[in-house]
Amino acid sequence: MILKTDFQRSGAGKLLKYIRRDREADQEKVPLRDRLGREADEQRIEQFLERSSWFNFQRHLIVSPDPSAEFTPDEVSSNTRELLENEFGGQPTTDYVYAVHDDSDIVHSHVAATGNEPELRMDAEELERLRGCAKEVFREPERLKGRTPERDSTPLPDDATRDQAQTHETAESTTRDPDRDPETTRERDFDFGGGR
């Protein structure tokens, strides 16, 4: 399981455009889902954007289960929704939408969340807890039990090794670093299989 997150003090317009984009077709066509897993209509999306502008805070999460666990897009969607409800469901101002990308080798989801900043702040310990919750919700250990020893002993690619090392680093940054921008960095670009 790889779960990455960052935040920005701004509205979520660019983030929603990014997570709705189908890389193969190079256009916006990946549907956004609401808290109930329904496809969000334009009115719902506009409400979310207005809230993000009002709060001036957005959090982006990428949830990517191990490809060897062979999750379907529907399973990634329902498990992402369960994870988000567990994490944000009791927070009074937090709202979120998500999109499942299956146009690459790695089926994964992108989440945009907005609300009062204190509700959405995460330190390294909270991020580790969230990663543990994601593994439980996705039941990844059970799905990976049948892995062969050869597959388990295969060295991880450099990107995955770097991701694991970053697990213990602080998850927050106060300014957007162009070298870590999800639209320009292959390390964070799950649509091309980066970060795995």
C-alpha positions as CSV (number, residue, x, y, z in Angstrom):
1,M,0.0,0.0,0.0
2,I,1.2,3.4,-0.9
3,L,-0.6,6.4,0.6
4,K,0.8,9.8,-0.1
5,T,-0.6,13.2,0.8
6,D,0.2,16.8,0.7
7,F,-1.7,20.0,1.3
8,Q,-2.0,23.5,-0.1
9,R,-3.5,26.7,1.2
10,S,-5.7,27.5,-1.8
11,G,-8.9,26.5,-3.5
12,A,-9.1,23.0,-5.1
13,G,-9.8,24.0,-8.7
14,K,-6.4,22.8,-10.2
15,L,-6.4,19.7,-8.0
16,L,-9.9,18.7,-9.2
17,K,-8.9,19.3,-12.8
18,Y,-5.8,17.1,-12.3
19,I,-7.6,14.2,-10.6
20,R,-10.4,14.2,-13.3
21,R,-7.9,13.9,-16.1
22,D,-7.7,10.7,-18.1
23,R,-4.0,10.5,-19.2
24,E,-4.7,8.2,-22.2
25,A,-7.3,10.5,-23.6
26,D,-5.6,13.6,-22.3
27,Q,-8.9,15.1,-21.2
28,E,-11.1,15.4,-18.2
29,K,-13.3,12.3,-18.1
30,V,-12.5,10.4,-14.9
31,P,-15.7,10.8,-12.8
32,L,-15.5,12.4,-9.4
33,R,-17.3,10.5,-6.6
34,D,-19.0,12.0,-3.5
35,R,-19.2,10.6,0.0
36,L,-21.8,8.0,-1.0
37,G,-19.7,6.8,-4.0
38,R,-22.1,8.4,-6.5
39,E,-20.8,10.3,-9.5
40,A,-20.7,14.0,-8.5
41,D,-22.7,16.2,-10.9
42,E,-21.5,19.7,-11.8
43,Q,-23.6,21.4,-9.1
44,R,-22.0,19.2,-6.4
45,I,-18.5,19.9,-7.9
46,E,-19.2,23.7,-7.8
47,Q,-20.3,23.4,-4.2
48,F,-17.1,21.6,-3.3
49,L,-15.0,24.3,-5.1
50,E,-16.8,27.1,-3.3
51,R,-16.1,25.4,0.0
52,S,-12.5,24.9,-0.8
53,S,-12.2,28.6,-1.8
54,W,-13.9,29.6,1.4
55,F,-11.7,27.4,3.6
56,N,-8.6,28.2,1.5
57,F,-7.2,24.8,2.3
58,Q,-7.1,21.5,0.3
59,R,-5.5,18.1,1.0
60,H,-4.6,15.7,-1.8
61,L,-4.3,12.0,-1.1
62,I,-3.2,9.2,-3.4
63,V,-4.3,5.7,-2.3
64,S,-2.6,3.0,-4.3
65,P,-2.9,-0.7,-3.2
66,D,-0.3,-3.2,-4.2
67,P,-1.0,-4.2,-7.8
68,S,-0.3,-7.8,-6.9
69,A,-3.5,-7.8,-4.8
70,E,-5.4,-7.3,-8.0
71,F,-8.1,-4.9,-6.8
72,T,-10.8,-4.0,-9.3
73,P,-11.7,-0.3,-9.8
74,D,-15.0,-0.9,-8.0
75,E,-13.1,-2.4,-5.0
76,V,-10.7,0.6,-5.0
77,S,-13.7,2.9,-5.1
78,S,-15.6,1.3,-2.2
79,N,-12.5,0.8,-0.1
80,T,-11.4,4.4,-0.7
81,R,-14.8,5.6,0.4
82,E,-14.7,3.5,3.5
83,L,-11.2,4.8,4.4
84,L,-12.3,8.4,3.9
85,E,-15.5,8.0,6.0
86,N,-13.4,6.4,8.8
87,E,-10.9,9.3,8.6
88,F,-13.1,12.3,7.8
89,G,-16.7,11.3,8.4
90,G,-16.8,12.7,12.0
91,Q,-15.2,16.0,11.2
92,P,-17.8,18.8,11.0
93,T,-16.3,20.9,8.2
94,T,-14.4,18.4,6.1
95,D,-15.8,17.5,2.7
96,Y,-14.1,15.4,0.0
97,V,-14.5,13.9,-3.5
98,Y,-12.4,11.2,-5.1
99,A,-11.6,9.7,-8.4
100,V,-10.5,6.2,-9.3
101,H,-7.9,5.9,-12.1
102,D,-7.7,2.6,-13.9
103,D,-6.0,3.9,-17.0
104,S,-2.6,2.7,-15.9
105,D,-1.0,-0.5,-14.6
106,I,-1.8,0.6,-11.0
107,V,-5.5,1.1,-10.1
108,H,-5.4,3.9,-7.6
109,S,-7.5,6.7,-6.3
110,H,-7.0,10.5,-5.9
111,V,-8.8,12.3,-3.1
112,A,-9.4,16.0,-2.7
113,A,-10.5,17.1,0.7
114,T,-11.3,20.6,2.1
115,G,-12.3,22.0,5.4
116,N,-10.9,23.8,8.4
117,E,-7.1,23.4,8.4
118,P,-6.8,21.9,11.9
119,E,-9.2,19.0,10.9
120,L,-7.0,18.1,7.9
121,R,-3.5,18.6,9.3
122,M,-1.4,15.4,9.6
123,D,2.0,14.9,11.2
124,A,4.2,11.8,10.5
125,E,2.5,9.8,13.2
126,E,-1.0,10.5,11.9
127,L,0.1,9.6,8.4
128,E,1.5,6.3,9.6
129,R,-1.8,5.6,11.4
130,L,-3.8,6.5,8.2
131,R,-1.5,4.1,6.2
132,G,-2.3,1.3,8.7
133,C,-6.0,2.0,8.4
134,A,-5.7,1.9,4.6
135,K,-4.1,-1.5,4.8
136,E,-6.8,-2.8,7.1
137,V,-9.7,-1.3,5.0
138,F,-8.2,-2.7,1.8
139,R,-7.4,-6.0,3.5
140,E,-4.2,-6.0,1.6
141,P,-2.3,-8.5,3.8
142,E,-5.0,-11.2,3.2
143,R,-5.0,-10.5,-0.5
144,L,-1.2,-10.8,-0.7
145,K,-0.9,-14.1,1.3
146,G,-0.6,-16.1,-1.9
147,R,2.5,-14.3,-3.1
148,T,5.4,-16.5,-4.1
149,P,8.7,-16.2,-2.2
150,E,10.4,-15.2,-5.4
151,R,8.0,-12.2,-5.8
152,D,8.4,-11.2,-2.2
153,S,12.2,-11.2,-2.4
154,T,12.3,-9.2,-5.6
155,P,14.1,-5.9,-4.9
156,L,11.9,-2.8,-5.0
157,P,12.5,-0.3,-7.7
158,D,14.3,3.0,-6.7
159,D,11.0,4.9,-6.5
160,A,9.4,2.4,-4.1
161,T,12.5,2.3,-1.9
162,R,12.4,6.1,-1.8
163,D,8.7,6.0,-0.9
164,Q,9.3,3.6,2.0
165,A,12.1,5.8,3.3
166,Q,9.8,8.8,3.1
167,T,7.2,7.0,5.2
168,H,8.8,8.3,8.4
169,E,9.3,11.8,7.2
170,T,6.9,14.6,8.0
171,A,4.1,14.6,5.6
172,E,3.4,18.3,5.6
173,S,5.0,21.2,3.8
174,T,3.8,24.8,4.0
175,T,4.6,25.8,0.4
176,R,4.2,23.9,-2.9
177,D,7.6,22.8,-4.2
178,P,7.7,22.7,-8.0
179,D,9.9,19.6,-7.8
180,R,7.1,17.8,-6.0
181,D,4.1,19.1,-7.9
182,P,1.9,16.2,-8.9
183,E,1.5,17.5,-12.4
184,T,5.2,17.6,-13.1
185,T,6.9,14.9,-11.0
186,R,7.1,11.3,-12.1
187,E,7.7,10.2,-8.5
188,R,4.2,11.4,-7.7
189,D,2.6,10.6,-11.0
190,F,0.7,7.4,-10.4
191,D,-1.0,7.7,-13.8
192,F,2.3,6.7,-15.3
193,G,3.1,4.1,-12.6
194,G,5.5,6.4,-10.8
195,G,5.9,6.1,-7.1
196,R,5.7,2.3,-7.2
